[in-house]
């Protein structure tokens, strides 16, 4: 009985204390279909997504309906490459995938040899047709400019000589004669 109670407590701890950490990671996804010029689906096309900045790379093949899907991708700028024998290689660079904003990129392959490449390098706004989630990208400067909890006293001490500091150990409250407010 003692072991059962101990195992129950351990299971409870693992379930409720460790799993919330997994939810803290922001990811995105990319899906689409691979078709030829006539609109027919292409089965078995090699689809690769890569991020040259991080070295991240993942590959899959298009399914029976020409579909492909990459789940749980780290947000970033990606290149999508699609290849199939007897078709020109398709490369889409500067594909910006945002946090919690699933993207759809349908691909049309043209008849030709794999040595020929159709390259798309324009940055297009990703349209989320998968669900109702909304995501946004923030630059490093925008993140650095966000106020932090507990930073108020630090800012006030830097801006006002009347604000209490540990060195002076003064008490300074709004409305007191010391502050003049």
C-alpha positions as semicolon CSV with decimal commas, in nm:
position;residue;x (nm);y (nm);z (nm)
1;X;0,000;0,000;0,000
2;X;0,287;0,231;0,083
3;X;0,442;0,175;-0,264
4;X;0,112;0,246;-0,439
5;X;0,079;0,578;-0,257
6;X;0,437;0,669;-0,339
7;X;0,387;0,582;-0,709
8;X;0,064;0,784;-0,716
9;X;0,242;1,088;-0,571
10;X;0,528;1,051;-0,817
11;X;0,285;1,022;-1,110
12;X;0,092;1,326;-0,990
13;X;0,414;1,526;-0,965
14;X;0,528;1,430;-1,313
15;X;0,189;1,495;-1,468
16;X;0,119;1,835;-1,320
17;X;0,461;1,981;-1,247
18;X;0,674;1,886;-1,542
19;X;0,432;1,892;-1,837
20;X;0,349;2,267;-1,825
21;X;0,708;2,334;-1,934
22;X;0,638;2,175;-2,271
23;X;0,365;2,429;-2,343
24;X;0,613;2,718;-2,320
25;X;0,766;2,654;-2,662
26;X;0,618;2,851;-2,951
27;X;0,605;2,658;-3,276
28;X;0,442;2,683;-3,614
29;X;0,349;2,450;-3,898
30;X;0,353;2,438;-4,277
31;X;0,132;2,231;-4,503
32;X;0,023;2,225;-4,862
33;X;-0,033;2,014;-5,171
34;X;0,193;1,935;-5,465
35;X;0,027;1,952;-5,808
36;X;0,137;1,956;-6,169
37;X;0,043;2,222;-6,425
38;X;-0,290;2,052;-6,500
39;X;-0,388;2,045;-6,131
40;X;-0,334;1,671;-6,087
41;X;-0,179;1,573;-5,753
42;X;0,179;1,450;-5,746
43;X;0,234;1,154;-5,517
44;X;0,577;1,083;-5,370
45;X;0,741;1,421;-5,429
46;X;1,037;1,491;-5,199
47;X;0,957;1,796;-4,987
48;X;1,229;1,955;-4,773
49;X;1,216;2,258;-4,544
50;X;1,535;2,417;-4,414
51;X;1,643;2,718;-4,212
52;X;1,993;2,826;-4,314
53;X;2,033;3,050;-4,007
54;X;1,986;2,766;-3,756
55;X;2,077;2,463;-3,968
56;X;1,733;2,313;-3,903
57;X;1,618;2,075;-4,178
58;X;1,328;1,833;-4,216
59;X;1,208;1,620;-4,510
60;X;0,894;1,432;-4,607
61;X;0,720;1,300;-4,917
62;X;0,384;1,405;-5,054
63;X;0,102;1,165;-4,972
64;X;-0,166;0,997;-5,181
65;X;-0,356;1,325;-5,221
66;X;-0,036;1,522;-5,293
67;X;-0,036;1,666;-4,941
68;X;0,263;1,735;-4,719
69;X;0,282;1,866;-4,364
70;X;0,553;1,985;-4,127
71;X;0,438;2,018;-3,765
72;X;0,608;2,177;-3,463
73;X;0,855;2,389;-3,658
74;X;1,057;2,656;-3,477
75;X;0,952;2,998;-3,614
76;X;1,190;3,158;-3,860
77;X;1,282;3,218;-4,222
78;X;1,277;2,897;-4,427
79;X;1,344;2,762;-4,775
80;X;1,101;2,505;-4,916
81;X;1,233;2,266;-5,184
82;X;1,015;2,018;-5,377
83;X;1,159;1,760;-5,619
84;X;1,010;1,481;-5,828
85;X;1,158;1,286;-6,119
86;X;1,052;1,432;-6,460
87;X;0,964;1,769;-6,303
88;X;1,159;2,089;-6,247
89;X;1,282;2,148;-5,893
90;X;1,074;2,404;-5,700
91;X;1,250;2,628;-5,446
92;X;1,074;2,891;-5,237
93;X;1,313;3,101;-5,027
94;X;1,234;3,364;-4,761
95;X;0,929;3,174;-4,638
96;X;0,858;3,350;-4,306
97;X;0,687;3,119;-4,057
98;X;0,549;3,294;-3,748
99;X;0,474;3,163;-3,399
100;X;0,136;2,986;-3,367
101;X;0,038;3,084;-3,721
102;X;0,005;2,774;-3,942
103;X;0,097;2,848;-4,303
104;X;-0,013;2,687;-4,629
105;X;0,215;2,675;-4,932
106;X;0,073;2,489;-5,231
107;X;0,328;2,396;-5,498
108;X;0,288;2,357;-5,872
109;X;0,562;2,155;-6,044
110;X;0,635;2,204;-6,412
111;X;0,739;1,926;-6,648
112;X;1,113;1,925;-6,710
113;X;1,431;1,783;-6,565
114;X;1,531;1,804;-6,200
115;X;1,838;2,005;-6,303
116;X;1,602;2,291;-6,396
117;X;1,480;2,498;-6,101
118;X;1,179;2,722;-6,054
119;X;1,278;2,959;-5,774
120;X;1,036;3,180;-5,583
121;X;1,212;3,429;-5,358
122;X;0,948;3,690;-5,281
123;X;0,839;3,731;-4,922
124;X;0,464;3,684;-4,924
125;X;0,228;3,726;-4,633
126;X;0,133;3,381;-4,508
127;X;-0,241;3,329;-4,506
128;X;-0,372;3,100;-4,236
129;X;-0,650;2,890;-4,387
130;X;-0,609;2,609;-4,134
131;X;-0,756;2,753;-3,814
132;X;-0,842;3,080;-3,642
133;X;-0,511;3,131;-3,461
134;X;-0,319;3,455;-3,494
135;X;0,056;3,503;-3,467
136;X;0,299;3,789;-3,496
137;X;0,673;3,840;-3,535
138;X;0,866;4,072;-3,306
139;X;1,212;4,207;-3,370
140;X;1,485;4,186;-3,108
141;X;1,456;4,560;-3,039
142;X;1,080;4,537;-2,982
143;X;1,130;4,259;-2,729
144;X;1,405;4,453;-2,549
145;X;1,173;4,757;-2,518
146;X;0,904;4,563;-2,332
147;X;0,870;4,663;-1,967
148;X;0,963;4,398;-1,715
149;X;0,782;4,326;-1,392
150;X;0,964;4,484;-1,100
151;X;1,156;4,721;-1,324
152;X;0,951;5,025;-1,214
153;X;1,158;5,098;-0,903
154;X;1,480;5,064;-1,098
155;X;1,361;5,312;-1,360
156;X;1,235;5,554;-1,096
157;X;1,562;5,539;-0,903
158;X;1,753;5,623;-1,218
159;X;1,524;5,916;-1,305
160;X;1,454;6,072;-0,966
161;X;1,701;6,164;-0,696
162;X;1,417;6,159;-0,441
163;X;1,336;5,792;-0,501
164;X;1,461;5,568;-0,219
165;X;1,775;5,371;-0,285
166;X;1,941;5,110;-0,064
167;X;2,240;5,344;-0,020
168;X;2,039;5,629;0,131
169;X;1,773;5,413;0,299
170;X;1,524;5,699;0,272
171;X;1,153;5,641;0,260
172;X;0,992;5,825;-0,023
173;X;0,619;5,813;-0,077
174;X;0,408;6,026;-0,311
175;X;0,260;6,320;-0,122
176;X;0,533;6,344;0,140
177;X;0,730;6,666;0,182
178;X;1,047;6,488;0,075
179;X;0,918;6,427;-0,279
180;X;0,740;6,761;-0,315
181;X;0,446;6,591;-0,482
